[in-house]
Amino acid sequence: MIRSSVAVFTTGLMAFTLTAAQAADLSFATPDGVFRMEPAGGDRQTLLPEGDRTLTDLAWSSDGQQLAVVQNYSEVYRIEPGAEAPQLVFTSSCPRSPSLELLWQRDRDTLVIKQRCPTPIPGELGQIDLFLSTASGTVTPLDILPAALESDLYLSPDGSQVAYVTGQHIFVAALDGGRPRRITQTPGTYAAAGSPLAWSPDGTHLAFYEGSYPLQRLNVVSADGGDRRLLTPDPNFQIYRSRILWSPDSRYIAFYKPFNPPFSNQEVISLVNINTGETQMVTRPGFYDALSWAPDSQQLVFASGAQAGQQTLFRLNLVDQDFTALTTQPLQNVLDSQWSPTGDWIAFTATPPDDPMGSQVLYRVHPDGSQLAPLTGIDEYVYPFVWVPASLATQPGGLSEAP
């Protein structure tokens, strides 16, 4: 049992009650195609049939009516209900295999495609561009970015804005045009070592680290440039894994905080209340991965273990500091966990303890630890996976099977 020596703050947190709800479906990719299935088990629905391809990203539209996939690193397809076949909407012109990321604009059928063309020069960002793909199949490059980027691009949750660093300042630009606005008042070292500019789920704030790695301190600022606050004021604050995880209600940030650096390589999971600045450890020092928030913003899931080959998945109830073990035996390499939109299932990928090949198996489990089971076989490698938005999962039919 994991226990923290520091009690978690509970301001604004209410007791968690699991209500009966229609479970969302899971979608996932393997070398054999893209599939959808109920987390309770059952037959798979084939969304993209077997082929000689590599799949690296899956993205559902907010209404659950369309699915976009990245295939063979350089191609983007849209899959729509009733379509005879997936529609190829984008092919990269990068001379080397690019990195492509997808995000649907909220409540629209427009797909945002972020492309990074790699460079052979170590440490260089490479060329980064944005494109819009509409339902008609038209793809439009966006001419809204500066010539000299100093960071990656970070899209707002609704796909309407993008944040980036240039000239030692953070800027936000609307994808539909308009003058980019500078949201930092003083120049600084932002996004060092790839640390993110993380949008809050409601799109009203950005969290970021400022400083030279690893002496980076966590800040938050309104998306309009006002009300900047330093959340970790210790001048010697260090960060090594700079992931920033906002709670779904946009009130808290979870992060991996080094424990007693540089004398230990252990970490603790910490939370900060962005309204009060109060920060608390919620775990004891250890090794953690696969951290994710529950939809109610009152629970966390994470993998813990002395090494990557001996990890257990835990649920932490932030109200009463109760830890629940969700897996019955140690697993290898728990890479990702995701709560269902309705909060009644947790999906995660991990390598079974007796698998020397390192396959990533997709598992499901209830938040109370019941009904733990694999959904894919040890001979499959699941990557990526994503929950289907509940708006589709609660409708009969869903997507038709691709030919």
N, C-alpha and C positions, 0 to 999 in steps of 0.2 A: 504494500500500500504506500502510495506516495503522499507525503504530508509536507506542507509548507510551514516554516517556522514563523511566518508573518501572516496574520489574518487578512483576507481580501476585503477591500471596502465594498459595501453593498448599497451605496447611495443610488437610489433610483431603480434598484433591482427588485423584482417581485418574484414570489414563489412560482416555480415552473410547474405547469400542469400539462401533461400530454393528452391532447384531445383527439378523438377519433376523426380521421380525415382521409380523404382519398389520396393514396400514395402517388407520388410522381414516378415516372418511368426513368430508367437509366438508358443512356446511349453510350456506346463505346466502340473503339476501333481495335482490331487485331489484324495480323497479316492476311486474314481471310475476308476482311471487309468491315463495314460499319453496321452495327446492330442496335436494336432497341428491345428492352424487355422490362417486365415488372420486377421490382426488387424482391417480391415474394417468390420469384421463380417462374418457371413456365417456358413456353416456346419463345424463341427469338424471332423478331421481325427483321428481315434484311432490308437495310436502307441503302446500302451500296454493296453490290455483290463482290465476290472474290475477284481479284485481278492482280497483276504484277505491279504493285504500287506500295508506296510508303505514305502513311497518313500521320500528320503532325499537329493538326488543330481541328476542333469541332466547335461550332458556334450556332446556337439556336436563336432565332428571332424572339423578341420578348413575348409575342403572342403564341409562340410554339408552332407556328405554321410553316416555317422554313428552316432548313438546316444548311449551313455552309461548311465545307471541308477543305483542308489544304492537302493536296495530293502530290506526291513526288517532289516535295519541297517548293515547287515553283508554279503549281496550278491550283486555282480556286474553283470549286464547283458549288452550285446551288441546287438543293433538292427541295422540290415543292410537292404538295399533295396533288395527286392526279396526274403528275407529269409522266410522260412516257420514259424519260431517261434524265439523269442528272445533267444540268446545263453548265458547260464550261464558260466561266465569265471573266477569267483573268489568267494570263500566262506571263510570268516574269521575264524581263529582258536582261536581268543581271548576268554578267559573264560567268559568275560562279553561283552555286546553289544559294539562294537567299534564305533569310528568315522571314516568314510571313505570319502575321497575326490578324485575327478577324474579330470584328465587333459590329453587331447590328445596332443601328440607331433606334432608340426606344420608340415604340408605337409607329414605326415606319418600316417599309420593306427595303430600305437602303442599307447596304452593307459597306462598312468601312474596312479597307484593306491597308495594313501597315507593312511596308516592305523595307527590309534592310539588306542592301547588297554588301557582302563581306569584302574586306580589304586584306591583302597579304601582309600589311604592315601591323605588327603587334601593337595593341593598345589603341589603334585607331577605330573610330566608330563605324566608318564606312558610310555610304550614301543611304539616307533614310527618306522615304517618300510615303505619301498618303494618297489613296485612290477611293473614289466612291463608285459602287456598283448598284445600279437601280434595277427595278423589276423588268425593265425593257431590255436588259442586257448591256446597256451602255455603261462604260467604265470611264470615269473622268479623273485625271490627275489633279490634285489640289496644289495650287501655287500660293501657299500661305506661309511657308516656312522660310526662316533666314538661311543665308548661304553658309553660315558657319555655326553649326550646332555643337553644343558642348555636353549634350546628354542625349539619351534616348527620348522617344516621344511617348507621352502618357495620355491616353484618351480618357475623357470623362465617362462615367458609367452610362450616360444616355447617348454617347457617341456624338455629341454636338460640339465639343471643345477639345483642345489638345494643349497640354502643358509641356514646356521644354526649358532648357537653360541655354542662353547665349549671352555673350558679353558680361559674364559673371552675374547675371540676373535671371530670375525665373519669369517667364512670360506665359500668358494664356491667350490662345487664338481661337476664334469661332471657325468651325469648318465651313460655314456658309459665307465667309468673307468678313470684311471689317478689319479695322486696325488692331493688331495684337496689343494687349495691355500688359505692362510690366507690373508684377505684383510684389516685388521686393523693393525696398527703399534704399538699401545699401548693397554694394557689390559684395560677393562672398564666394566661397567654395561650395557649390551646391552639386549634388548628385555625384560626389566623388566615388571612385571605385564602383560605379554602377548603382549606387544607392538610388532608390526610386523617388519620384514625385507621386505620392499616393493620394488619389482622390477619395474623399469620403463617399459612401454609397449614395447619399442624397445630393452629391455634386456641389455642395456649398463650401467645402474646405479642401485644402491640400496639406498633407503632412510630408515632411522631408527632413533629411539630415543635412546639417551644415558643418563644414570643417574638413580638414585633411585627414584621410583615413589613417589610423582607426579612431582618431580623436574627433568624432562626429557627434553632434548633439541634435536631439529631436525637436523639431519646430512644427507649428501649425499656423496656417494663415487662411483667411477667407479668400474665396476664389476671385473676389473683386479687389484684393490687395489690402484689405483692412484687417485690423485685429490680429496682428502677428504675435504669437506667444512662444516662448521657449519652454518646452515641457521637461527637459532634463538639464537643469541649470548647472550641475556639477561641471566645472571647467575641465576636469580630467575624465569626463564620461567617454567611454570607448564603446564601439560597436564593431562586430566582425561579420555577423550575418544581418544585413541591413533590411530584411523584409519587414514591411509595415502592414499589419492586418487590422483594418477598421472593423468594429462591430457593425452588424447590419443596421442598427439604429443610429449610427454615426456619432455615438457618444464616447466610445472608448477605443483605444488602440492597444493591441497586443504585439509584443515583440520579444525576440530572443536577446536577453541581456547577459553579457559575459560576467562570470563570477570570478572575482579576484584576479583580473588580468594584470600582468602577463604570467602569473604564477600558476594558473589553472586554465585548462581548456574546457572546463565545464561552463554551462549556462543555466540561467533560470528563465522561466516564462514570466514576464511582467506585464502589467496593465497600467495604462495612464488614462485618467479622466480628463478629456480635453477641456471641460468647462472649469474644473477646479485645479487642474495640474497635479492632483494627487496621484502618486505612483506607488504600486505595491507589487511585491513578488507573490506569485500564486503557486509556485512549486519550489521545492528545495533544489539545490544545485545538482545538475545531471546532464544528460544528453537527450535532446528532444528533436522531433521532426513531425511533419505532417499536421501542423497546427491549423485548426479551422474553427470558425464560430458557428453556433446554432442560429437558426433564423430568429429566435426570440432574444438574442444577445445576452442570454443568461447562462450559457454553457459553452465550454470549449472541449474539443477533442484534440488529442496529441499522442504521438508515439514516444515511448520512453524506454531506454535501455542502455546498458553499459557500453554496447557496441552495436554497429549496424546489423549484425547477425543475431542479436538477442533483444528484440523490441516487443513491447506490449502496448496495445492501444488502450488509452484511458479516456473516460469522460469526466470532466470537472464541472460540477454545479457551483456556480459562483455565489449563490445565495447562502448555502450552508457549508461550502468548502468540502463537499462530499466527492470523493474519487471513486469511480466505478471502472473496474477492469472489463474491457469489451472483448478481449481475445483470451483464449484458454491455454494457449501455448505460445512461447516466443516465436516471432516471425523475423525474417530477414528483410531489410530494406523497405520499410513502410514509407513510400514516397509521397503519397497524397491521400488526403481524406476530404470528403465533401458531404455536408448534410443535405438531405432532400429538402426541397422548397417547403414541404409541409412539416418538416422536423421530426418525422416518425421513423426515418431510416438514416443510417450513416453508411456511405460507401467508401471503400478505400482499396488501394492496390498494395500488394506486398508479395514477397517471395516466400513460398512455404519453407519450413525449416529443413526439409530433406531434399531440397532442389539445388543441386550444384550448378545448374545452368543459369540461374538468376531470372527465371521467368517472372513476369508481373501478373499475378492472378487478381481478379476483381472479386472483392468480398462485400457482403452486406451484413448489417447487424442493427438491432434496435438500440436506442439510447440506454436502455436498462441492461444491455448485454445479452438479451435473449435473441434467438434465431440467427446466431452467427453461422454463416455458410458461404462457401465460394460460389460465384456465379459463372466462372469460366474455368477451363481446365488447365492443368499444369503444362500442357503442350501448346498453350496459347500465350501470347505476350500482349497484354492490354495496355494500350497507350494511343491516344488520350481517352478519358471518359468524362462525361458531363451529364447532369440531370436534365431531363426534358422539363421545360417550364410547366408548372402545375396547370396552367390554363389549357394546355393540350392534353395533359395526362388525364384530366377529368372529363374529356370529351370522348365519345366513342369514335373509333375508326383511326384517327390520327393520320400519319403519312401512309400512303399506299406503298406497297413493296416495289422496289425498283426492279426493272426487268433484268 
